[in-house]
């Protein structure tokens, strides 16, 4: 069973596949090291597939309308109700990637598939709540600043001579 904004999506043989990208980049440089730099946890995606009979053409049209729907220039965010989504903590989704309906002439139905991406994910909310870290200032604890390196060297030489 799949529900988006209290609207039941009635696909036969409903199949939902959840996935999540754990982004990382190669940090080995020119060496043969296997180090990876973790670049964050991306949103979960739900790949949905199932069948609609040719007699349910209005459901197919409604599904495509939902995928195309926009609000303030962005795709509409839907509240989702589904066992897989609930198990993964996914509460809000939007259509992403593509939606397709392939005719199955022998069984007189459409094979429908689309992808839903998580919106306002838990890692995203945590990142929003975390205050930005203050940058460390260079120069140590000394408040002494020099206009150029020559002044700095001159002061150091003078302090060495007096010792």
C-alpha positions in Angstrom: 0.0 0.0 0.0 1.3 3.4 -1.0 -0.4 6.7 -0.1 0.8 10.2 -1.1 -1.0 13.1 0.6 -3.9 10.8 1.6 -4.3 9.7 -2.0 -4.0 5.9 -2.4 -1.8 4.8 -5.3 -3.5 1.6 -6.5 -0.8 -0.3 -8.4 -1.1 -4.1 -8.8 2.1 -6.0 -7.7 3.4 -2.9 -6.0 7.1 -3.1 -5.5 9.2 -0.5 -3.7 13.0 -0.5 -3.6 14.7 1.8 -1.2 18.3 3.1 -1.8 20.6 5.7 -0.4 23.9 7.1 -1.7 26.7 7.3 0.8 28.8 9.9 -1.0 32.6 9.8 -0.8 35.6 11.0 -2.8 39.0 9.5 -3.4 41.5 11.0 -0.9 44.5 9.0 -1.9 46.0 11.7 -4.3 48.8 10.1 -6.4 49.4 7.2 -4.0 47.9 3.7 -4.0 46.1 4.4 -0.7 42.4 3.4 -0.4 41.5 6.5 1.7 38.1 8.0 1.1 36.8 11.4 2.1 33.2 11.1 3.2 31.1 13.9 1.6 27.8 13.4 3.4 24.7 11.3 3.5 22.4 11.9 0.6 18.6 11.6 0.6 16.9 8.2 0.4 15.2 7.3 -2.8 12.2 5.0 -3.3 11.9 3.3 -6.7 8.2 2.4 -7.2 6.9 0.0 -9.8 3.6 -1.8 -10.4 0.9 -2.3 -12.9 -2.3 -0.5 -13.9 -4.9 -2.1 -16.2 -6.0 -0.2 -19.3 -9.4 0.3 -17.7 -7.6 2.5 -15.0 -6.5 5.2 -17.5 -7.7 8.0 -15.1 -5.4 6.6 -12.4 -2.4 6.8 -14.8 -3.3 10.4 -15.8 -3.6 11.3 -12.1 -0.2 9.8 -11.3 1.4 11.8 -14.1 -0.4 15.0 -13.0 1.0 14.4 -9.4 4.5 14.0 -10.8 4.2 17.2 -12.9 2.6 19.3 -10.1 4.6 22.4 -9.0 4.2 24.8 -6.1 6.0 28.2 -6.2 8.2 26.9 -9.1 9.3 23.7 -7.4 7.9 20.2 -7.5 5.2 19.5 -4.9 6.3 17.7 -1.7 4.0 14.8 -0.7 3.5 13.2 2.7 4.1 9.5 2.3 2.5 6.5 4.0 4.1 3.1 3.3 5.7 0.3 5.3 9.2 0.7 3.7 9.1 4.5 4.0 8.0 4.3 7.6 10.8 1.7 8.4 13.4 4.1 7.0 11.9 7.3 8.6 10.9 8.8 5.3 8.0 11.2 5.9 8.1 13.6 2.9 9.0 12.9 -0.8 8.9 14.5 -4.2 8.9 12.9 -7.6 12.4 12.8 -9.1 14.3 11.4 -12.0 11.5 10.0 -14.3 8.1 8.5 -14.4 7.2 6.0 -17.1 4.3 3.8 -18.2 5.1 1.0 -20.7 2.2 -0.7 -22.4 2.0 -4.5 -21.9 -0.3 -5.5 -24.8 -0.5 -9.2 -23.9 -1.8 -8.5 -20.4 -3.6 -5.2 -21.3 -2.0 -3.1 -18.7 0.7 -0.5 -18.2 3.9 -1.3 -16.3 4.3 1.9 -14.3 7.6 3.0 -12.6 8.7 6.2 -10.9 11.2 7.5 -8.3 10.5 9.4 -5.1 13.2 11.3 -3.4 13.2 12.1 0.3 12.7 15.7 1.3 13.7 17.3 4.6 15.6 14.2 5.6 16.9 13.7 9.1 20.6 14.4 8.2 19.4 17.6 6.4 17.5 18.7 9.5 20.4 18.0 11.8 22.7 19.9 9.5 20.3 22.9 9.6 20.3 22.9 13.4 24.1 22.7 13.8 25.6 26.2 14.2 28.3 26.9 11.7 31.8 26.3 13.1 34.0 29.4 13.6 37.1 29.5 11.6 40.4 29.3 13.4 42.5 32.5 13.0 46.1 32.1 12.0 48.9 33.8 14.0 48.6 32.0 17.3 47.9 33.9 20.5 50.0 36.9 19.7 48.3 40.1 18.7 51.5 41.3 17.0 51.1 42.0 13.3 53.8 42.9 10.8 53.3 44.9 7.6 55.7 42.7 5.7 58.2 39.9 6.2 61.2 42.3 6.4 59.8 44.0 9.5 59.2 40.6 11.1 62.8 39.4 10.4 64.2 42.7 11.6 62.4 42.3 15.0 63.5 38.7 15.4 67.2 39.6 14.7 67.0 42.5 17.3 65.6 40.1 19.9 68.3 37.6 19.3 71.1 40.2 19.6 69.8 41.4 23.0 69.9 38.0 24.5 
